[in-house]
């Protein structure tokens, strides 16, 4: 079993957040009737915080469920729920402050993001693991 390096964790987190910003920011700006610039600024702030949370959360998750062992749907669901639930707690006051909305409004926004991010998180991590397996398999077979 090979553990994940800091470099891999960083690449994982940056890829996750970049794709999420490009996907979710325009939709959120439209739904909330906020300028794209303002929603983009919120997305960048939350993304930065989420990347730090992603690295910490996934390092802890990997200690409990080491890479290389099967990660079936139930475990993937638990992983995504834990990540997103923790991030709602972290992101709620940030979103409320930056968008000048109430905590209840920020909570409703977070619920909307949760509905998007739960399947996104599961799919992204599943694809990441599949690509990682393939890449590591190719490296193991490469002449040294």
C-alpha positions as CSV (number, residue, x, y, z in Angstrom):
1,X,0.0,0.0,0.0
2,X,1.3,3.4,-0.9
3,X,0.2,6.4,1.1
4,X,-0.6,9.8,-0.4
5,X,2.0,12.5,-0.5
6,X,1.4,16.1,0.4
7,X,1.9,16.9,-3.2
8,X,-0.8,14.5,-4.2
9,X,-3.1,15.8,-1.5
10,X,-2.6,19.3,-2.7
11,X,-3.2,18.4,-6.4
12,X,-6.3,16.6,-5.4
13,X,-7.6,19.6,-3.4
14,X,-6.8,22.2,-6.1
15,X,-8.4,20.1,-8.8
16,X,-11.5,19.6,-6.8
17,X,-11.9,23.3,-5.9
18,X,-11.0,24.6,-9.4
19,X,-13.7,22.4,-11.1
20,X,-16.2,23.3,-8.3
21,X,-15.7,27.1,-8.7
22,X,-16.0,26.9,-12.5
23,X,-19.2,24.9,-12.1
24,X,-21.0,26.4,-9.1
25,X,-20.2,30.1,-9.0
26,X,-22.2,31.2,-12.1
27,X,-25.2,29.1,-11.1
28,X,-25.1,30.5,-7.5
29,X,-24.8,34.1,-8.7
30,X,-27.8,33.6,-11.0
31,X,-29.9,31.9,-8.3
32,X,-29.0,34.4,-5.6
33,X,-29.2,37.4,-7.9
34,X,-25.8,38.5,-6.8
35,X,-23.0,39.8,-9.1
36,X,-20.7,37.1,-10.5
37,X,-17.7,39.0,-9.1
38,X,-19.2,38.9,-5.5
39,X,-20.1,35.3,-5.8
40,X,-16.7,34.5,-7.3
41,X,-15.0,36.2,-4.3
42,X,-17.1,34.2,-1.9
43,X,-16.3,31.0,-3.9
44,X,-12.6,31.8,-3.8
45,X,-12.6,32.4,0.0
46,X,-14.7,29.2,0.6
47,X,-12.5,27.3,-1.8
48,X,-9.4,28.3,0.0
49,X,-10.9,27.2,3.4
50,X,-12.3,24.1,1.7
51,X,-8.8,23.1,0.4
52,X,-7.4,23.3,3.8
53,X,-10.3,21.3,5.2
54,X,-10.0,18.8,2.3
55,X,-6.3,18.1,3.1
56,X,-6.9,17.7,6.8
57,X,-10.1,15.7,6.4
58,X,-8.7,13.3,3.8
59,X,-5.5,12.7,5.8
60,X,-7.7,11.7,8.8
61,X,-9.9,9.6,6.6
62,X,-7.0,7.8,5.0
63,X,-5.7,6.9,8.5
64,X,-9.0,5.3,9.3
65,X,-9.5,3.8,5.8
66,X,-6.1,3.4,4.1
67,X,-5.9,3.8,0.4
68,X,-5.6,0.5,-1.5
69,X,-8.5,-1.1,0.3
70,X,-11.9,-1.2,-1.4
71,X,-14.0,1.9,-0.8
72,X,-17.5,0.9,-1.7
73,X,-20.6,3.1,-2.0
74,X,-21.4,3.1,1.8
75,X,-17.9,4.3,2.7
76,X,-17.9,6.8,-0.1
77,X,-21.3,8.2,1.2
78,X,-19.9,8.4,4.7
79,X,-16.8,10.2,3.4
80,X,-18.8,12.7,1.4
81,X,-21.3,13.4,4.3
82,X,-18.5,13.9,6.8
83,X,-16.6,16.3,4.5
84,X,-19.6,18.3,3.5
85,X,-21.2,18.4,7.0
86,X,-17.9,19.6,8.5
87,X,-17.6,22.2,5.8
88,X,-21.1,23.6,6.3
89,X,-20.1,24.3,9.9
90,X,-17.0,26.1,8.8
91,X,-18.4,27.9,5.8
92,X,-21.7,29.2,7.2
93,X,-20.3,32.3,9.0
94,X,-18.0,33.1,6.1
95,X,-20.8,33.1,3.5
96,X,-23.1,35.1,5.8
97,X,-20.5,37.8,6.3
98,X,-19.2,38.0,2.7
99,X,-22.7,38.1,1.2
100,X,-24.2,40.3,3.9
101,X,-27.0,37.8,4.5
102,X,-28.4,36.2,7.7
103,X,-27.1,32.9,9.0
104,X,-30.5,31.4,8.0
105,X,-30.0,32.6,4.5
106,X,-26.4,31.4,4.5
107,X,-27.7,28.0,5.8
108,X,-30.1,27.8,2.9
109,X,-27.3,28.6,0.5
110,X,-25.2,25.9,2.1
111,X,-28.0,23.4,1.7
112,X,-28.1,24.3,-2.0
113,X,-24.3,23.8,-2.2
114,X,-24.6,20.5,-0.3
115,X,-27.1,19.2,-2.8
116,X,-24.6,20.0,-5.6
117,X,-21.4,19.0,-3.7
118,X,-22.5,15.6,-2.2
119,X,-22.7,13.8,-5.6
120,X,-19.8,15.9,-6.9
121,X,-17.6,14.9,-4.0
122,X,-18.4,11.3,-4.4
123,X,-17.9,11.3,-8.1
124,X,-14.6,13.3,-8.0
125,X,-13.1,11.1,-5.3
126,X,-14.2,7.9,-7.1
127,X,-12.6,9.2,-10.4
128,X,-9.5,10.3,-8.5
129,X,-9.0,6.9,-7.0
130,X,-9.5,5.1,-10.3
131,X,-7.0,7.4,-12.1
132,X,-4.6,7.0,-9.2
133,X,-4.8,3.2,-9.4
134,X,-4.2,3.3,-13.1
135,X,-1.3,5.8,-12.8
136,X,0.4,3.8,-10.0
137,X,-0.1,0.6,-11.9
138,X,1.6,2.1,-15.0
139,X,4.5,3.4,-12.8
140,X,4.9,0.0,-11.2
141,X,5.2,-1.6,-14.7
142,X,7.5,1.0,-16.1
143,X,11.2,0.1,-16.5
144,X,13.3,1.6,-13.7
